[in-house]
Amino acid sequence: MPTPKTTYRLTAWLPILMSLISLALVLQGHFEFGSHPPKDEGWQAHIFQFLMGAQLPIVALFVLNHRWNFKKHLPVFAAQVLFYLLALGALRYFAL
């Protein structure tokens, strides 16, 4: 069984890492296809969708585990939301 410290580290930093990987996939798709993405979704789109969707339960677990002293953990939550929105914004900006 994982310790509370291990659970904190995983639920705090894994969504940020997943968002950064998603952002890298968006940039890779932009550099590969430019402003003309292919008509069929490639492997990048499928992995992006999986990573972005898989973050939500992890962030929810983080919030539920730290709901009693949430103000202390608010900067980590803000970073999770910021990187999530950054990956989505890059997808929209590059129109992929």
Secondary structure, 3 states (H helix, E strand, C coil): CCCHHHHHHHHHHHHHHHHHHHHHHHHHHHHHHCCCCCCCCCHHHHHHHHHHHHHHHHHHHHHHHCCCCHHHHHHHHHHHHHHHHHHHHHHHHCCC
